[in-house]
Amino acid sequence: METRDELLKELTVIEKWENGQSDLWIWDRLGRLPFKILDKITPQFIHNKVGKLLEEVGNYIQTGGSYLIKEDKLFDKIEKETGKPINQIADIQEIPLNAMNKISEELTGQRKKFATIQGASTGIGGIFTLAIDVPALMGISLKTLQEIAIIHGYDPNEKSERIFIIKCLQFSSADIVGKRAILNELSSYYQQGSGSGEMMSQLQGWREVVYTYRDQFGWKKLFQMVPIAGMIFGAFTNRSMINDLAETGIMLYRKRRILERLESEVGQS
């Protein structure tokens, strides 16, 4: 287990990353500008897909829906990496942070490859296959975050954890103001602990997650609407989005685990 100094050093790295999130890349700023235009030229059947996606995200928050992942393979992977028997998620909570990070990075790499293939394949047909790409990418995103949660010893079967996952999803696709607001909410959550969790028991505006997630596509996805050429843009965009999402999940879950270990040290002293 890490020493207190090591935990504080890791926490400093995460806080530096959080501060850096205030600076939105020019690509992301431009990517939000044309969406009103894109929205007007988008066929109704894609709008219907987004509407269905809203229902699916609502179901995920309430019950996990069809997005819940199987834990067995993940347990085996963690057990192989750490040499520690893993029979339940609670067994993962005490494994070293560097092991959590290594496993998270490996699985993120696999998810990025899958998302890249997904984006390329749906980019072939332009706007018509774009309707398939949006919900597919949402599914990859939720599963990636669930894997990261489990690797850090948190259970996506719990509703409060699924809400935290949606917060991670929301953070990765939010603008500067949205990121700051979410970090403030999470800061309050870290101080109160998951037991009290006002933010966790009441997620306000969860519907906005789907819309901000869709808006993030912006002009990056506009190019994917061109048949054949969309393969390149679809592959790049999907890979980039999963990379950013996974980085967000790893940082926010890592921070939770560090703070809980620091609190545990205080309680034992």
N, C-alpha and C positions, 0 to 999 in steps of 0.2 A: 504493500500500500504506500501511496505517496506521503511525503512529509508535509507539514503545514506550509513550509516555505515553497515547496514544489507546487502545491495547490494554488498558492497565492500568485506564483509566477504564471501558471496556466491561466488563471483568472484575468491577469493583466493583458495577456495576449488576446483573449476573447473581447475584453472591453475595448481594446484598441481596434479590433475588427468592427465592433458595434459603432464606434465613433466614425469609422471610415464609411459606414453605410449611409451617412448623411449626404455623401457626394454621389449623385447619380450620374452615370456615364452619359455623354452626349447622345450615344446610340439609343439609350433608354428614354431620354427626353424626347428625341425625335420620334421614337417608336410610338409615343402616345398621341402625337399630334393628328395624324390622319384618320384616327379610328372612326370619327363621326362620318367622314366621307365613306370609309370602308363599310360602316354599318348600313348606310343607305343603299349601297350596291350589292349587299349580301343577300342572296336568295332567302325566301321565307323558311325553307326546309332547314337551313343552318340555324336560324333563330329558334326554330322548334327544338333543334338538338341542344341548344344552350338552355332552353326551358326545361328539358328533360334532365339536363345535368344539374340544374338547381335542385330538382327532386332527389336525385341520387346523392348529392352532398348532404341534403337534409336527412336522408335515410342513413347515411354513413355516420353522421353525428349521433343519431338516436340509437342505432342498432349495429352499426358497422357494415350493414348491407352486404353486398357482394365483394367489397374491397378488403375485408379482413384477410390477413395472410396466415399461412400455416407456419407454425413455429418450429416444428421438428428439425427441418434442414438447417435452420439458423442456429438452433441449439447445438447440432452436431458440429457446425463450423466453429462456433465459439469454443466448444469443448476441445476440438482439435488444436485450436490456436493457443488456448490457455493451459491445457492439460488438467483442467478442473471439471468434475462431473456437473453437467447442467441438466437438471430435470424440470426446472420451472424458472420463470423470469426472475424471481427473487434471488436465485443462485448467481445471477449475472451481476448484481449490484455491487459486489465487492471486487470484481476483476480490475486490474490496473487500467488507468486511463489510456496508456499507450496501446494496449491491446484493443480497447474499444475503438480507438481512432484507426488502427490498422485494418480491423475488420470492416469498419464503416467505409473506409476508402476503397477497399476491394469490392464491396458490394455496390458502391456508387459507380465504380468503373463498369461493372456489368450492366447496371441500369442505364448508363449513358450510351453504351453500345446498342442496347435494345431500343432506346429512344431514337438514336440516330437512324437505325434501320427503319423504324416506324415512320419517321419523318420523311425519309427518302421514298419509301414505298407509297405513302399517301400523297407525296408531291407529284407523282407521275400523272395523276388525273386532274391536277389543278384544283379548282374550287369545289368540284363535286366530291373528291376524296378528302378535302379539308374538313368536311363535316364528320369524317371518321377520325381524323387526327386529334381534334380538340378533346373529345371524351377519352380517347385512348391515352393521350398525354396526361390527362387528369388522373387516370387509373395508375399509370406508372408513377406519378408524383406521390399519390397517397401511399402506395406500397413501399416506395423508397423511404418515406418518412416513418412509416410503421417499422420498417427494418431498423432504421437508426434508433428509434425509440426503444425497441427490444434490446439492441446491442448495448444501450446505456442503462438497461435494467428497468424500463418502464413498460407497462402493459396496455397496448392499444385496445384490449377488450374492455377497458374501463372508459366510460363515456367522457370523464374529465380529461383523459389522455387523448382521446380523439379530438376534443376541442383544442387542446394544445397543438395537435398536429395541424388542424385547420389554421391556427394562428401562425404557425411556421409557413404554411402555404400562402397565407395572406401577406405575411411579411416579405416573402421573396418576390411578390408581384406588386407590392405597394410603391407609391411615389415617396419622396422625401418626407412629406408631412405624415403620411401613413406609417412609414417605418418608425418615425420618432414616437408616434402615438402608441404603437404596439410595444416598443421597447419600454415605454413608461408603464404600460399595463403589466408587462412581464416583470418589471422591476418591483412593482407592488405585489405581484404574485409570489415572487421569490421571497420577499420579506414575510409575507403572511403564511406561506407554506401551502401545499396542495390540499391540506385538510380544510382550510377555511374557503379559499379559492372563489371569491366573488366573480372574478373574470372567467374562471373555469366553469362555474355553474350557470352563468348567463353570458352567452356569446352574442353580442349585439351585432346586427347587420351581417350575419354570416352569408347572406345572399350576395353581398357585395364581393365576396371572395371569388365567386364564379365570374362576375363581370370584370373585376380587376384582372383576373387571370386571363380572361378573353382579351381584354384591352391590351395586355402586355404583348400580344402577338403583333399589334400595330402593323407598321409597314413591312416588318420582317416577314409576316405571313402573307402580306399583299403579293410579294414575289412568288410565294408558294402557289398562288392561284393560277400561275402560268404553267400549263401542262409541260411535262418533261423537265424544263428549267427549274420547276418547283422542287425537284428531287434534291438539288444542291442546297437550296435555301431551307427546305424542310428538315434535312438532315442536320444542318448547322444549327438552326434555331432550336430544335428539340434537344440536341446535345447541350447547348448553352443553357437552356432553361433548367434541365435536370441537374446540371453542374451547379448552378446558382442555388437551386432549391436544396440540394444535398448539403452544400456548404452551410446554408442557413440552419438546417436541421441539426447538423453535427455541432455547430457552435452553440446553439441554444440549448440542446440537450446536454452537451458537455458542461455548460455553465451550471445547469441545474444539479448535475451530479457533483461538481466541485463544491458548490454552495452547501449541499447536503452533507458532504464529507467534512467540510469545515465546521458546520453546525454540530455534527456528531462529535468532533474533537472537543469542542467547547463543552458539550454536555458531559463528556467523560472526564474532563479535567476538574 
